[in-house]
Amino acid sequence: MFQKCETKHVNDDTALSIRVPCFGRGLGVYGAAGLAFLMALCASTEPARASTAVWYYDSSGAVTFRDFVQGNSGYLDCFFQIGGDAVPLGVPSTPVVGIAAFMDGNSARPSAFVTSTGGALEKVYWSGTQWQSTSFGPPSATVAAGGALASAQFNNGSHSVQLAFVNGNDGKVYQANDSGWRPGGPDTLSSSPGFTLDSLDATATVGSYGSTKTNVVAFGAGSDNSGNAGIYVGTGTAGTGSTSVALAWSHQSPPPGTTLYGQLGAVTYFDGSQQWRTFVRGTDTKLHVLWASAAQYSLPSAGSWQWDTPQIFVGAPAGGIGHNISAIEYDDGTAHRIRVFVGGSGNLWSLNWDSDNSGNGGWSWLNHGKPGPDVDASASPNSIQALTYFYTSRNIDVFVKGSDGLLYVRRWNGVAWGWTIGVHT
């Protein structure tokens, strides 16, 4: 199963932390207490392999990252610097299929949830002296964990709680926290014969001003034996003292006239009202968006979700988009912005939303070109990952796998865009 990672939004004025997954997924997290700007990074070779990263300020105030990747042997490796080589961590003791990296809100150290080829969920973390792992085992005696992995972190009033959402080989979604699997069993998304969950994503926002209430929304894409495919949306609220969240799931049919490929890229933000959006590729090779609005601090209702707006198709890549989607959002003080990066016809593209504080704005497409001379941007899953952070100015880094096997970086430095060579793959 392919992995994909997204970058999630965090409100810096709350103790909330959030993360993203990989196709499977990994979640990013960062909150007020100096854990700013957690981002997810996917760097893939053929075939696509799991990878997610966390970005944060270290004790010296410098922007630092740890990129957890599935190495050539399938075991967990880590990049410690751009342009460096991956270092084997030695844990867990089995190859991994899904990775969700995050900054632990309690220890302030980089960590990751991983699922192994044996079907177990494990937490990998830095103890201060060495990398260690704790295994929670498979979801049950008869169910193995798959590669669809998502995470969301929140503060329950006394400490940070990191949640992992994992697909089982029975097509259901299982939930765990730092202490192990949640009692009470899984969430059943569909009872259709042969239902398979292909990908997961999760995001969280503060549920009310000045409290520890947190709203969580999870997205799952799946299909059954009859070829029916759609997105399942789970919504729930974690309150003071909570160590898990109960999600109520609803099924959202695909956009009219197409079915879904499965890879998701979700964002949430406040723009006059609370906005929730997940972007997905259709079999028509177009980028589609499922969205809903709600009052601030509220969750969207099951019947409020809608597909698309005509403007997102104007100026889109004429040859369609690839199987890679990475979405980010941020507020620069004067406008709220969404950037959805995709590959198309060998180029990197972005679908851009810019709006004022009243929600007035519009969509537009930007062609970023090719990573290098005679080098195409890969269209395979997991081959594009974007992150954004503020460090003296607004920065955006988009990691793009090139057709020559190298990973390139498309960088916005606050003034202009440019290409550079990135991590060796």
C-alpha positions in Angstrom: 0.0 0.0 0.0 1.3 3.4 -1.0 2.0 6.0 1.6 1.2 9.7 1.5 1.8 12.5 3.9 0.2 15.8 4.4 0.9 18.9 6.4 -1.7 20.0 9.0 -2.5 23.3 10.4 -1.9 24.2 14.1 -3.2 27.2 16.0 -0.1 28.7 17.6 -2.2 30.4 20.3 -3.4 27.1 21.7 -1.7 24.1 23.3 -3.0 22.1 20.4 -0.8 19.9 18.3 -1.7 18.2 15.1 -0.1 15.7 12.7 -0.6 14.1 9.4 -0.2 10.7 8.0 1.2 8.8 5.0 -1.0 7.1 2.4 -1.0 5.4 5.0 0.1 8.6 6.4 1.8 10.5 9.1 0.5 13.6 11.0 2.4 16.7 11.8 2.2 18.5 15.1 3.2 21.6 16.7 1.7 23.8 19.4 2.4 26.9 21.5 5.1 25.7 23.8 7.9 26.2 21.2 6.9 23.2 19.1 6.2 25.3 16.1 5.8 24.3 12.5 5.6 20.5 12.4 5.5 19.3 8.8 5.1 16.1 7.0 7.6 15.1 4.3 7.3 12.2 1.8 10.3 11.3 -0.2 9.8 8.3 -2.4 11.6 6.1 -4.9 10.0 3.5 -7.2 8.0 1.8 -5.8 6.7 4.5 -3.4 7.9 4.0 0.2 6.6 5.4 3.4 8.2 8.6 4.7 7.2 11.5 7.0 9.1 14.3 8.7 8.8 16.7 11.6 10.1 20.2 11.5 10.6 22.2 14.7 12.7 24.8 16.5 15.6 23.2 18.4 17.1 24.5 21.7 19.2 27.0 19.8 16.2 28.4 17.9 17.2 26.9 14.5 14.7 25.2 12.3 15.5 21.4 12.5 14.0 18.4 10.9 13.9 14.6 11.3 12.7 12.7 8.3 11.7 9.1 9.0 11.8 6.9 5.9 11.3 3.3 4.9 14.8 2.3 3.8 15.8 0.1 0.9 15.7 -2.9 3.1 12.2 -1.9 4.4 13.5 -1.0 7.9 13.1 2.4 9.5 15.8 5.0 8.6 16.1 8.7 9.3 17.5 11.7 7.5 19.1 14.3 9.9 20.0 17.0 7.4 19.2 18.1 3.8 21.5 16.5 1.4 22.7 13.9 3.9 22.3 10.1 3.9 19.7 8.2 5.8 20.8 6.6 9.1 19.3 3.2 10.2 17.7 3.7 13.6 17.8 0.0 14.6 14.1 0.1 15.8 11.7 -1.5 15.3 13.1 -4.9 14.6 10.9 -5.6 11.6 10.3 -3.7 8.3 7.7 -0.9 8.3 4.8 -0.2 5.9 3.4 3.0 7.4 4.9 6.0 9.2 3.4 8.9 11.0 6.0 11.3 12.5 5.2 13.9 15.2 6.8 16.0 17.9 5.9 14.5 21.2 4.1 17.3 23.1 5.2 15.9 26.5 8.9 15.2 25.9 9.4 17.8 23.1 11.3 15.1 21.1 10.8 13.8 17.6 8.8 10.5 17.5 6.8 8.4 15.1 4.1 5.8 15.0 4.9 3.0 12.6 3.1 -0.1 11.4 5.2 -3.2 10.7 5.0 -6.0 8.1 3.9 -8.2 11.0 0.8 -6.1 11.5 1.8 -4.4 14.8 1.7 -0.7 15.7 4.8 0.7 17.4 5.9 4.0 18.8 9.5 5.0 17.9 11.0 7.8 20.0 14.3 9.4 21.1 14.9 8.7 24.8 17.6 11.4 25.1 20.4 9.0 24.6 19.1 6.5 22.0 16.2 5.5 19.7 13.8 3.1 21.3 10.4 1.6 20.4 7.4 0.3 22.2 5.1 -2.2 20.5 1.4 -2.2 21.0 0.9 -5.4 18.9 -1.7 -5.8 16.2 -5.2 -4.4 16.7 -6.6 -7.8 17.7 -5.7 -11.5 17.7 -7.3 -11.8 14.2 -6.7 -8.4 12.7 -3.3 -7.0 11.4 -2.6 -3.2 11.1 -2.1 -2.0 7.5 -0.2 0.9 6.0 -3.0 3.5 6.1 -1.9 5.5 9.1 -2.9 9.0 10.4 -2.4 10.9 13.6 -3.7 13.8 15.6 -2.3 15.4 18.8 -4.1 17.5 21.3 -3.8 18.8 24.9 -6.4 17.4 27.3 -5.7 19.9 30.0 -3.0 17.9 31.8 -0.8 16.5 29.0 -0.6 16.0 25.3 -2.4 13.0 23.8 -1.1 11.6 20.5 -3.7 9.5 18.6 -3.0 7.0 15.9 -5.7 6.0 13.4 -4.8 2.7 11.6 -6.6 0.6 9.0 -7.0 -3.1 9.8 -6.9 -5.8 7.2 -10.7 -6.1 7.8 -11.3 -2.6 6.3 -12.1 -1.0 9.7 -10.3 1.9 11.5 -8.6 1.2 14.8 -7.5 3.9 17.3 -4.6 3.9 19.7 -2.8 6.4 21.9 0.6 6.4 23.7 -0.6 3.7 26.1 -2.0 1.3 23.5 -5.1 0.4 21.6 -8.4 2.1 22.5 -10.9 -0.3 24.3 -14.2 -0.8 22.6 -13.1 -2.0 19.2 -12.8 -0.4 15.8 -14.9 2.0 13.8 -16.8 0.3 10.9 -16.8 2.5 7.8 -18.6 0.1 5.5 -20.4 -3.2 5.6 -20.1 -3.8 1.9 -18.4 -7.1 0.9 -14.7 -6.7 0.2 -14.5 -3.2 1.5 -10.9 -2.0 1.5 -9.6 1.2 3.1 -6.9 2.7 0.9 -5.8 5.9 2.8 -6.4 7.9 5.9 -5.9 11.5 7.0 -6.8 13.4 10.2 -6.8 17.0 11.4 -7.7 18.8 14.5 -8.6 22.3 15.7 -9.3 24.0 19.0 -13.0 23.3 20.0 -13.6 26.4 22.0 -11.7 29.5 23.1 -9.8 29.2 26.3 -10.6 25.5 26.9 -9.0 22.2 26.1 -11.9 21.0 23.9 -10.5 19.7 20.6 -12.5 18.9 17.4 -11.1 16.1 15.3 -12.0 15.2 11.7 -10.7 12.1 10.0 -11.0 11.2 6.3 -10.8 7.7 4.8 -11.0 6.6 1.2 -12.0 3.1 0.3 -13.8 0.9 -2.2 -15.7 -2.5 -2.2 -16.0 -5.5 -4.5 -18.5 -3.7 -6.7 -16.2 -0.9 -7.4 -18.0 1.6 -5.3 -15.6 4.2 -4.0 -16.1 7.2 -1.8 -14.7 9.2 1.1 -15.7 8.5 4.7 -15.7 11.4 7.2 -15.4 10.9 10.9 -16.0 13.7 13.3 -15.7 13.9 17.1 -14.7 16.1 20.0 -12.0 15.3 22.7 -12.6 17.1 26.0 -10.7 17.7 29.2 -9.0 14.6 30.4 -9.8 12.7 27.2 -7.3 10.1 26.0 -9.2 9.1 22.9 -12.0 10.5 20.6 -15.2 8.8 19.5 -15.8 9.5 15.8 -19.2 9.5 14.1 -18.6 8.4 10.4 -20.6 9.3 7.3 -20.2 8.3 3.7 -19.7 10.9 1.0 -20.2 9.7 -2.6 -17.6 10.6 -5.2 -17.9 13.7 -7.4 -20.5 13.3 -10.2 -19.1 11.4 -13.2 -15.9 10.1 -11.7 -14.6 7.8 -9.0 -11.7 8.5 -6.7 -8.1 7.3 -6.8 -7.8 7.4 -3.0 -4.9 9.7 -2.0 -6.0 12.5 0.3 -4.7 15.9 1.3 -6.7 17.7 4.0 -6.6 21.1 5.7 -8.7 23.0 8.1 -8.7 26.8 8.9 -10.8 29.7 10.1 -11.8 32.1 7.4 -14.9 33.9 8.6 -16.2 30.4 9.4 -14.5 27.1 10.2 -13.5 25.5 6.9 -12.7 21.8 6.3 -11.3 20.6 2.9 -9.8 17.4 1.6 -8.4 17.2 -1.9 -8.4 14.0 -4.0 -7.7 12.9 -7.6 -10.5 11.5 -9.7 -10.2 8.8 -12.3 -11.0 11.7 -14.7 -7.4 12.9 -13.8 -8.9 16.1 -12.3 -8.3 17.5 -8.8 -11.5 17.5 -6.7 -12.2 19.0 -3.3 -14.7 17.9 -0.7 -15.5 20.7 1.7 -17.8 21.9 4.5 -18.2 25.0 6.7 -19.3 25.4 10.3 -19.4 28.1 12.9 -16.1 28.6 14.7 -15.3 25.9 17.3 -18.0 23.7 15.7 -17.9 20.5 13.7 -19.4 20.1 10.2 -22.6 18.0 10.0 -22.8 14.9 7.9 -25.1 16.6 5.4 -23.0 19.7 5.0 -20.3 18.3 2.8 -20.1 19.4 -0.9 -17.9 18.6 -3.9 -16.0 21.1 -5.9 -16.5 24.6 -7.1 -16.2 25.4 -10.9 -13.3 27.8 -10.4 -10.9 25.0 -9.4 -11.0 23.6 -12.9 -10.1 26.9 -14.7 -6.4 26.9 -15.7 -5.8 23.3 -14.4 -3.1 21.2 -16.2 -4.5 20.3 -19.6 -3.2 16.7 -19.4 -4.6 16.1 -15.9 -2.8 15.5 -12.7 -0.7 12.7 -11.3 -1.3 10.5 -8.3 0.4 12.9 -5.8 -1.3 15.6 -3.7 0.1 17.7 -0.9 -1.9 20.5 0.7 -0.9 23.2 3.2 -2.6 26.3 4.6 -1.4 29.3 6.5 -2.4 32.9 7.4 0.2 35.6 6.7 -1.7 38.4 8.5 -3.1 40.0 5.4 -4.6 37.0 3.7 -5.5 33.3 4.3 -3.8 31.0 1.8 -4.1 27.4 0.7 -1.6 25.7 -1.6 -2.3 22.3 -3.1 0.7 20.9 -5.0 0.3 18.2 -7.7 2.3 16.9 -10.6 1.0 17.2 -14.2 2.6 16.7 -17.7 6.1 16.5 -16.0 5.7 19.9 -14.2 4.9 20.8 -10.6 1.6 22.7 -10.3 -0.2 24.4 -7.4 -3.8 25.2 -6.9 -3.9 28.4 -4.8 -6.6 30.0 -2.6 -6.1 33.5 -1.3 -8.7 35.3 0.7 -9.2 38.2 3.1 -10.3 37.9 6.7 -14.0 38.0 5.6 -13.6 34.9 3.4 -13.6 36.8 0.1 -11.1 35.2 -2.3 -10.6 32.9 -5.3 -8.8 30.0 -6.7 -6.0 30.1 -9.3 -3.4 27.7 -10.8 0.4 28.3 -11.0 2.7 26.2 -13.2 6.1 25.8 -11.4 7.8 24.1 -14.3 10.2 21.1 -14.2 12.7 20.4 -11.4 15.6 20.7 -13.8 16.7 20.5 -17.4 15.2 17.3 -18.9 14.0 16.3 -15.5 10.2 15.7 -15.0 8.3 15.9 -11.7 7.2 12.4 -10.9 3.5 11.7 -11.0 3.7 8.6 -8.7 2.1 8.5 -5.3 4.1 10.0 -2.5 6.4 11.9 -4.8 5.4 15.5 -3.7 5.3 16.8 -0.2 4.9 20.4 0.9 5.6 22.2 4.3 5.4 25.7 5.5 7.0 27.5 8.5 7.8 31.0 9.6 11.5 31.7 10.2 12.3 35.4 9.8 9.9 35.2 6.8 7.2 32.9 5.4 8.9 29.8 3.9 7.4 27.1 1.8 9.4 24.0 0.8 8.0 21.5 -1.7 9.9 18.3 -2.0 9.5 16.8 -5.5 10.9 13.5 -6.7 12.5 13.9 -10.2 12.5 11.4 -13.0 16.3 11.1 -12.5 15.7 9.6 -9.0 16.8 12.7 -7.1 14.6 14.7 -4.7 14.3 18.4 -5.6 13.1 21.3 -3.5 10.8 24.1 -4.8 11.3 26.8 -2.3 9.4 30.1 -1.5 11.7 32.3 0.6 9.1 35.0 1.2 10.0 36.9 -2.0 10.4 34.5 -4.9 10.2 30.8 -6.0 13.3 28.8 -6.9 14.5 25.2 -7.5 17.3 23.5 -5.6 18.6 19.9 -5.2 17.3 18.3 -1.9 17.7 15.0 -0.2 19.4 12.2 -2.0 17.0 9.3 -2.6 
